[in-house]
Amino acid sequence: MTDMATPTRETLPALMYHSVSAVGGPLSELAVPPRRLTEQLSALTAAGYRLVGLAEALDLLSAGTTDKLIAVTFDDGYRDFLTAGLPVLAETGARATLYASVGHLGDRAGWLGRWAPDFGRLLTWDELGEVAAAGVEIGNHSLIHHPLDVLPPDQLKDEIVRSHEELEQRLQLKMRGFAYPHGYNGRRVRELVRETGYDHATEVGRRLHRPGEHRFAVPRLQPTPAHSGADLVALVRDGGPQLVPQVKRLAQPAWRMTRKMALRAGRNLT
C-alpha cells in the first residue's frame, strides 16, 4: 500500500481552524469570529480557490483535477461550529472537515485548562450528527485530546481504535480522516492510524502540503483572527515564513523524548 498522493498540482493548502467565536487571552488565535471567517473564506473563493474538506481535496487530486483547491478543516468540534460555522460555510459556498474529540463530546475542552470555559462546550453526539447531515465530513481527533506519540502501545491503540469504532457506529459513517491531537505523531502512530482503516491523516505543520508527500502527515496552515481576507490569500499562496516550522521539525525527536520523560513523571507536556 502506498503512502503517497498522485502529484497533480504543486501544492495543496490546508487550513486548520478551531472555534468560530471571539476569545481573548493567550489562546485567542484558536478562535476566528464568524464575520472574520466569512471575510477569509470569501476572499479565497474570490481568488479562484475551490474550498472543500480534506478527504474530498485528496480524492480530487488523485483524480487529476486542475482546480485550485484548499482543504478547510476544523479541529475539536466546538458547538459554535454548528451555530456559527455552518452558516458561514453555506454563505461562502465552502465545504469542510470537522475532527471530533470523541471522549470530550458534550463537555468542555479540558485540555485547554483554565481557558476551556472561554470556548464553550463541544458538540454532543446528536449535534455532531446534525453537522454530518449538513454535508460536513467528520473525522477522528482521537478519544482523549492528548499527544499520542508518547503513549504506551495499549493506551495508544485504545485512543485510536475505540474512538474510530464509536464514530462509525454512532454516526453510521465510514471514517476516512484522522487529526493528531496537538499535531504530534510518529511512525508508530501513523502506522496504527493506517491499520485502523484511515486513508489519510493530518498534523499541524504550518506549511503547504505537496501532493506526493505522506498522506498520513498532511500539514496545515492556521488562520487567526488577525488574518484579513487578503492576508489569508497571501498565506495560502506562499505558505508563510518557513524557518520556524523547519526548526520545529528538526527538534521533534528531542522534544518527543522530553515529553516521554515528563509523562513518566506524571506531567503531560503539549
Secondary structure as the mmCIF struct_conf table of DSSP 4:
data_model
#
loop_
_struct_conf.conf_type_id
_struct_conf.id
_struct_conf.beg_label_comp_id
_struct_conf.beg_label_asym_id
_struct_conf.beg_label_seq_id
_struct_conf.end_label_comp_id
_struct_conf.end_label_asym_id
_struct_conf.end_label_seq_id
STRN STRN1 MET A 4 MET A 4
BEND BEND1 ARG A 9 GLU A 10
STRN STRN2 LEU A 12 LEU A 12
STRN STRN3 ALA A 14 TYR A 17
STRN STRN4 SER A 19 SER A 19
BEND BEND2 VAL A 20 SER A 21
BEND BEND3 GLY A 25 GLY A 25
TURN_TY1_P TURN_TY1_P1 PRO A 26 LEU A 27
HELX_RH_3T_P HELX_RH_3T_P1 SER A 28 LEU A 30
STRN STRN5 ALA A 31 ALA A 31
HELX_RH_AL_P HELX_RH_AL_P1 PRO A 34 ALA A 46
TURN_TY1_P TURN_TY1_P2 ALA A 47 GLY A 48
HELX_LH_PP_P HELX_LH_PP_P1 TYR A 49 TYR A 49
STRN STRN6 ARG A 50 VAL A 52
HELX_RH_AL_P HELX_RH_AL_P2 LEU A 54 SER A 62
TURN_TY1_P TURN_TY1_P3 ALA A 63 GLY A 64
BEND BEND4 ASP A 67 ASP A 67
STRN STRN7 LEU A 69 ASP A 76
STRN STRN8 TYR A 78 TYR A 78
TURN_TY1_P TURN_TY1_P4 ARG A 79 ARG A 79
HELX_RH_AL_P HELX_RH_AL_P3 ASP A 80 ASP A 80
HELX_RH_PI_P HELX_RH_PI_P1 PHE A 81 GLY A 85
HELX_RH_AL_P HELX_RH_AL_P4 LEU A 86 THR A 92
TURN_TY1_P TURN_TY1_P5 GLY A 93 GLY A 93
STRN STRN9 THR A 97 ALA A 100
HELX_RH_3T_P HELX_RH_3T_P2 VAL A 102 HIS A 104
TURN_TY1_P TURN_TY1_P6 LEU A 105 GLY A 106
BEND BEND5 ASP A 107 ASP A 107
STRN STRN10 ARG A 108 ARG A 108
HELX_RH_3T_P HELX_RH_3T_P3 GLY A 110 PHE A 119
STRN STRN11 ARG A 121 LEU A 122
HELX_LH_PP_P HELX_LH_PP_P2 LEU A 123 THR A 124
HELX_RH_AL_P HELX_RH_AL_P5 TRP A 125 ALA A 133
TURN_TY1_P TURN_TY1_P7 ALA A 134 GLY A 135
HELX_LH_PP_P HELX_LH_PP_P3 VAL A 136 VAL A 136
STRN STRN12 GLU A 137 ASN A 140
BEND BEND6 LEU A 143 HIS A 146
BEND BEND7 LEU A 148 LEU A 148
TURN_TY1_P TURN_TY1_P8 ASP A 149 VAL A 150
BEND BEND8 LEU A 151 LEU A 151
HELX_RH_AL_P HELX_RH_AL_P6 PRO A 153 LYS A 157
HELX_RH_PI_P HELX_RH_PI_P2 ASP A 158 ARG A 162
HELX_RH_AL_P HELX_RH_AL_P7 SER A 163 LEU A 171
STRN STRN13 GLY A 177 ALA A 179
HELX_RH_3T_P HELX_RH_3T_P4 PRO A 181 GLY A 183
HELX_RH_AL_P HELX_RH_AL_P8 ARG A 187 THR A 196
TURN_TY1_P TURN_TY1_P9 GLY A 197 GLY A 197
BEND BEND9 ASP A 199 ASP A 199
STRN STRN14 HIS A 200 GLY A 205
BEND BEND10 ARG A 206 ARG A 207
STRN STRN15 HIS A 209 HIS A 209
TURN_TY1_P TURN_TY1_P10 PRO A 211 GLY A 212
BEND BEND11 GLU A 213 GLU A 213
STRN STRN16 HIS A 214 HIS A 214
TURN_TY1_P TURN_TY1_P11 ARG A 215 PHE A 216
BEND BEND12 ALA A 217 ALA A 217
STRN STRN17 VAL A 218 ARG A 220
STRN STRN18 LEU A 221 LEU A 221
TURN_TY1_P TURN_TY1_P12 PRO A 225 ALA A 226
HELX_RH_AL_P HELX_RH_AL_P9 GLY A 229 ASP A 238
BEND BEND13 GLY A 240 GLY A 240
HELX_RH_AL_P HELX_RH_AL_P10 LEU A 243 ARG A 264
TURN_TY1_P TURN_TY1_P13 ALA A 265 GLY A 266
#
